[in-house]
C-alpha cells in the first residue's frame, strides 16, 4: 500500500510514521512536510534509511506538488497544520492559510486522483470549553482561538468533501497529546525543560484549566486502525481520541517538579491566556465501539515516560531552546515578565 503522511516530521506525525514502518514495513510511506519551525527531521532518524520511506520537502498548499504525490497514493493521513494556540493569538494568518487552504488543496487532489481513505486529523480544541461531561462527538463546536477556529473550518471542510463528493474521509479529534519529541513550546515539554534548567514554570491564571491528556503512542495505535482497517465502518465518521480523564495544569506542574526533584517555588502564575478553554474531557464510547480501542497509558505512567525522555535527550531540546529564533522569539514575547 502507498501511504501519504502530511506533517510527518512533526510531533504526532513522526511517531505515527515510525509506528507504521515498524509494524507494516512493506507499505511504501511518503512524508510530505514543509519543515516549519516545529518540523524536525531528527524525529525521523529511526526510519531515514528504511527502503520504503521517502521524504518530500514541500508545502500542502502547493497544488502541483500535492497532486503529483496524491496521484501515487492509496491512503492519506493529514497531520500538517499550524497547531499552537498562543501563536494563533499573536497572528492568525498562517493558521488560516495552512490549516484551511492546505486542507482544501489536499481534498481537491484526492477528488481528482481518488484515494481509498483519507484520515483528517482535527483537534479537541474545536469544541471549546466543555458544555457537557464527557464531551461526545455531538458536542457543539465553539472554537475559542484562531487556531481552534481554523481547525474547525478544516474539520467541516473535510466532512463536506465526504458528503458532496463521497470522498472516503474519516475525521479524528484527538485530545491533548504529549510524549517524546514534542516541541518545547507545549505544556509538558516546556515545563519539564524549564524545570531542568531551574527556570520558572509559567502557569496561566490559577492553573485550574483541565485537559484530557493522551499519550502519543496510544493515539498512534488508534490512527493505525483508522487508516488501515477495512473491516470497520469508519468512512464519514467523526471520532474522539482521549482517555476520559482530565487533569488540571497546576497538578501537572507540581507532579513534574516532584518527579524531577525541583522546588514547587518554580511555579509562577502569569496572566491568563485570551480565550483560554476551561475544560476538555473526552467521551471514549465511540472509539471503543468503532475501533475496539482504548488508551493504554495512564497519566502517571505517561508523565514518567516523558520526563525520563527529556532528561535523557538534552541535546534535542537544548538545540531548539538555545539556537532556534522561532522558539526564542515566542518565549520572549509571552514570558518576558518571568
Residue pairs with C-beta under 8 A, 6 or more apart in sequence:
1 24
1 27
1 28
1 74
1 75
1 228
2 27
2 28
2 30
2 72
2 73
2 74
2 75
3 20
3 27
3 28
3 29
3 30
3 73
3 74
3 75
3 76
3 77
3 227
4 30
4 32
4 69
4 70
4 73
4 75
4 76
4 77
5 13
5 16
5 17
5 20
5 29
5 30
5 31
5 32
5 76
5 77
5 79
6 13
6 31
6 32
6 33
6 60
6 76
6 77
6 78
6 79
6 80
6 106
7 13
7 32
7 33
7 39
7 60
7 78
7 79
7 80
7 81
8 14
8 16
8 17
8 31
8 32
8 33
8 44
8 55
8 79
9 31
9 33
9 35
9 39
9 40
9 41
9 43
9 44
9 55
10 33
10 38
10 39
10 40
10 43
10 79
10 80
10 83
10 183
11 38
11 43
11 177
11 179
11 181
11 182
11 183
11 186
11 216
12 79
12 121
12 174
12 177
12 216
12 219
12 220
13 31
13 33
13 79
13 80
14 40
14 43
14 44
14 181
15 179
15 180
15 181
15 216
15 217
15 219
15 220
16 77
16 79
16 220
16 223
16 224
17 29
17 31
17 44
17 47
17 53
18 44
18 46
18 47
19 217
19 220
19 221
19 224
20 27
20 29
20 224
20 227
21 27
21 29
21 47
21 50
21 52
21 53
23 224
24 228
25 50
25 52
26 52
27 52
28 52
28 54
29 47
29 50
29 52
29 53
29 54
30 54
30 55
30 56
30 69
30 72
30 73
31 44
31 53
31 54
31 55
31 56
32 56
32 58
32 60
32 65
32 66
32 69
32 80
33 39
33 55
33 56
33 57
33 58
33 80
34 57
34 58
34 59
34 60
34 80
35 41
35 57
36 82
37 183
37 324
37 326
37 327
38 83
38 84
38 183
38 185
40 181
40 183
41 48
41 55
42 316
43 181
44 53
44 55
47 53
48 55
56 65
56 69
58 65
58 66
59 65
59 102
60 66
60 78
60 80
60 98
60 102
60 103
60 105
60 106
61 97
61 98
61 101
61 102
61 105
62 105
63 105
63 108
63 109
66 105
66 106
66 109
67 109
67 112
67 113
69 109
70 76
70 106
70 109
70 110
70 112
70 113
70 115
71 109
71 113
73 113
73 115
74 115
74 116
75 115
75 116
75 117
75 118
75 119
75 227
75 228
76 106
76 110
76 115
76 117
76 118
76 119
77 118
77 119
77 121
77 223
77 226
77 227
78 103
78 106
78 118
78 119
78 120
78 121
79 121
80 98
80 102
81 95
81 98
81 99
81 102
81 121
81 150
81 151
81 154
82 88
82 94
82 95
82 98
82 99
82 147
82 150
83 123
83 147
84 147
84 185
84 186
85 125
85 145
85 147
85 148
85 273
85 275
86 185
86 273
86 330
86 334
87 95
87 147
87 185
87 330
88 95
88 145
88 146
88 147
88 148
88 150
89 145
89 146
89 273
89 274
89 275
90 333
92 146
92 147
92 150
95 146
95 147
95 150
96 146
96 150
96 153
99 147
99 150
99 151
99 153
99 154
100 150
100 153
100 154
100 157
103 120
103 154
103 157
103 158
104 157
106 118
107 118
107 157
107 158
107 161
107 167
110 118
110 161
110 167
111 161
111 165
111 167
114 167
115 167
115 168
116 168
117 168
117 170
117 227
117 234
117 235
118 158
118 167
118 168
118 169
118 170
119 169
119 170
119 172
119 223
119 226
119 227
120 154
120 155
120 158
120 169
120 170
120 171
120 172
121 172
121 174
121 223
122 151
122 152
122 154
122 155
122 158
122 171
122 172
122 173
122 174
122 238
123 148
123 151
123 173
123 174
124 135
124 173
124 174
124 175
124 176
124 212
124 240
124 242
124 280
124 282
125 143
125 144
125 145
125 147
125 148
125 151
125 277
125 280
126 141
126 143
126 148
126 151
126 152
126 155
126 173
127 135
127 139
127 140
127 141
127 142
127 173
127 280
128 140
128 141
128 142
128 143
128 144
128 148
128 277
129 142
129 144
129 277
129 278
129 279
129 280
130 139
130 278
130 279
130 280
130 281
131 139
131 140
131 142
132 139
133 279
133 281
134 244
134 281
134 282
134 283
134 284
135 240
135 280
135 281
135 282
135 283
136 240
136 283
136 285
136 286
137 173
137 238
137 239
137 240
137 283
137 286
141 152
141 155
141 156
143 149
143 151
143 152
144 275
144 276
144 277
145 274
145 275
148 277
155 171
155 173
155 238
158 169
158 171
159 169
159 171
159 236
159 238
161 167
161 169
162 168
162 169
162 235
162 236
168 235
169 235
169 236
170 226
170 234
170 235
170 236
170 237
170 239
171 237
171 238
171 239
172 222
172 223
172 226
172 238
172 239
172 241
173 238
173 239
173 240
173 241
174 214
174 219
174 240
174 241
174 242
175 211
175 212
175 213
175 214
175 240
175 241
175 242
175 243
175 280
175 281
175 282
176 187
176 211
176 212
176 213
176 214
176 280
177 214
177 215
177 216
177 219
178 186
178 187
178 188
178 189
178 213
178 214
178 215
178 216
178 302
178 306
179 215
179 216
179 217
179 302
179 305
179 306
179 309
180 216
180 305
180 306
180 309
180 310
180 313
181 309
181 316
182 188
182 189
182 216
182 306
183 189
183 320
183 327
184 190
184 193
184 317
184 320
184 321
184 327
185 327
185 330
185 331
187 249
187 252
188 252
188 256
188 303
188 306
189 306
189 310
189 317
190 201
190 202
191 201
191 252
191 253
191 256
192 256
192 260
192 306
192 307
192 310
193 310
193 317
193 321
194 200
194 201
194 202
194 266
195 201
195 256
195 257
195 260
195 262
195 266
196 260
196 262
196 310
196 311
196 314
198 262
198 266
199 266
199 338
200 266
200 267
200 268
200 335
200 338
201 253
201 256
201 257
201 266
201 267
201 268
202 268
202 270
202 334
202 335
202 338
203 249
203 250
203 253
203 267
203 268
203 269
203 270
204 249
204 269
204 270
204 271
204 272
204 273
204 276
205 269
205 271
205 272
205 273
205 276
206 250
206 269
207 248
207 249
207 250
207 253
207 267
207 269
208 248
208 249
208 250
208 278
209 248
209 249
209 276
209 277
209 278
209 279
210 246
210 247
210 248
210 249
210 278
210 279
210 280
210 281
211 246
211 247
211 249
211 280
212 242
212 243
212 244
212 245
212 246
212 280
212 281
212 282
213 243
213 245
213 246
213 247
213 252
213 299
213 302
214 241
214 242
214 243
214 295
215 295
215 297
215 301
215 302
215 305
217 297
218 295
218 296
218 297
219 241
221 293
221 296
222 241
222 287
222 291
222 293
223 241
225 232
225 291
225 292
225 293
226 234
226 239
226 291
229 291
232 290
232 291
233 290
234 290
234 291
237 286
237 290
239 286
239 287
239 290
239 291
240 282
240 283
240 284
240 286
240 287
241 282
241 287
241 293
241 295
242 281
242 282
242 283
242 284
242 287
242 295
243 282
243 284
243 295
243 298
243 299
244 281
244 282
244 283
244 284
245 281
245 299
246 279
246 280
246 281
247 299
250 267
252 303
253 267
254 264
254 267
255 300
255 303
256 262
256 303
256 307
257 263
257 264
257 266
257 267
259 303
259 304
259 307
260 307
260 311
268 338
270 335
270 337
270 338
284 294
284 295
287 293
287 294
288 294
297 305
310 317
320 327
321 327
321 328
321 331
